[in-house]
Amino acid sequence: MQTVALNELIWQIVASIPVGRVATYGQIAKLAGYPNHARYVGTTLKKLPKDTTLPWHRVVNARGESSFPKGSDAYNRQIERLSAEGVIFRHGRLSFSLYGFQ
């Protein structure tokens, strides 16, 4: 696995998620050709600079939830950004049938 090339591929896939849609870490890993690397996707996104324009907030876990600790600044920022795009959470989860990417 070439780390730099994989990181760039992950960034490209995340950048392609349309406004109001979400993808899972596992889905991005699979699209990148590394289906068992969902945690790597999370680690890659975690290392993004604070001022990134990459729509990292459109990536959620397989349960349709934010992976950040509930109530944390990152959690609140992700939920606020997705809500601003029209994504509705019910009991902390979103519907993949309504908001899923691809």
Phi and psi in degrees as a GROMACS rama.xvg file:
@    title "Ramachandran Plot"
@    xaxis  label "Phi"
@    yaxis  label "Psi"
@TYPE xy
-91.0884  109.689  GLN-2
-58.6014  -47.6383  THR-3
-61.7858  -46.3455  VAL-4
-63.8984  -40.9865  ALA-5
-66.3008  -41.748  LEU-6
-58.6259  -45.4497  ASN-7
-63.3822  -38.3467  GLU-8
-65.114  -42.9381  LEU-9
-59.5042  -45.8964  ILE-10
-60.6938  -41.635  TRP-11
-63.9995  -41.8428  GLN-12
-65.6343  -45.4708  ILE-13
-61.8808  -40.75  VAL-14
-63.19  -24.2927  ALA-15
-86.6212  -5.10363  SER-16
-72.1574  121.09  ILE-17
-69.1039  158.169  PRO-18
-55.8187  134.861  VAL-19
82.476  6.75278  GLY-20
-122.085  159.384  ARG-21
-135.591  157.85  VAL-22
-132.531  159.992  ALA-23
-95.3636  162.07  THR-24
-58.3233  -42.8883  TYR-25
-65.2574  -38.2996  GLY-26
-63.859  -42.3819  GLN-27
-65.3486  -42.5535  ILE-28
-59.4953  -43.6966  ALA-29
-64.4563  -44.1986  LYS-30
-63.3182  -29.1552  LEU-31
-80.256  -7.81466  ALA-32
92.3742  10.7284  GLY-33
-128.308  72.9888  TYR-34
-60.7959  -19.2101  PRO-35
-103.317  23.2153  ASN-36
-118.478  35.5731  HIS-37
-58.9781  -40.7726  ALA-38
-64.4219  -34.8152  ARG-39
-64.0246  -39.7404  TYR-40
-58.6735  -46.3544  VAL-41
-60.1718  -43.6307  GLY-42
-63.1868  -41.5224  THR-43
-62.1145  -44.9849  THR-44
-69.7828  -32.2869  LEU-45
-63.6567  -27.4099  LYS-46
-87.4593  2.15148  LYS-47
-65.5731  147.432  LEU-48
-66.3312  152.33  PRO-49
-56.0849  -34.85  LYS-50
-92.9861  19.0256  ASP-51
-61.9523  148.343  THR-52
-99.8998  -1.63294  THR-53
-64.7844  133.318  LEU-54
-78.6822  61.1354  PRO-55
-56.366  -28.255  TRP-56
-66.8007  -13.2556  HIS-57
-86.2998  8.80183  ARG-58
-112.142  123.747  VAL-59
-129.005  172.274  VAL-60
-80.0547  174.914  ASN-61
-66.0925  -15.9883  ALA-62
-88.4125  -2.38581  ARG-63
80.9123  27.4226  GLY-64
-120.374  161.094  GLU-65
-70.387  143.377  SER-66
-87.2385  -6.30428  SER-67
-78.146  153.552  PHE-68
-59.702  131.662  PRO-69
-56.0634  130.467  LYS-70
89.9453  -9.24321  GLY-71
-72.2998  162.879  SER-72
-58.3394  -43.3966  ASP-73
-64.0325  -41.899  ALA-74
-59.074  -51.2484  TYR-75
-61.699  -40.9699  ASN-76
-62.9118  -43.1778  ARG-77
-65.0815  -47.8823  GLN-78
-62.2373  -42.3983  ILE-79
-62.7423  -43.5845  GLU-80
-65.6068  -42.8511  ARG-81
-67.3233  -40.4547  LEU-82
-61.1983  -39.6622  SER-83
-63.8846  -22.7399  ALA-84
-92.5009  3.43168  GLU-85
94.3621  4.47511  GLY-86
-80.6707  125.302  VAL-87
-104.547  130.948  ILE-88
-102.824  135.434  PHE-89
-120.846  118.872  ARG-90
55.6458  38.9633  HIS-91
81.2205  4.09927  GLY-92
-126.414  155.14  ARG-93
-114.483  165.541  LEU-94
-96.5081  119.299  SER-95
-67.3493  -29.3465  PHE-96
-67.4243  -27.029  SER-97
-91.6518  -36.8153  LEU-98
-120.212  1.23624  TYR-99
-67.1555  147.376  GLY-100
-89.7702  130.846  PHE-101
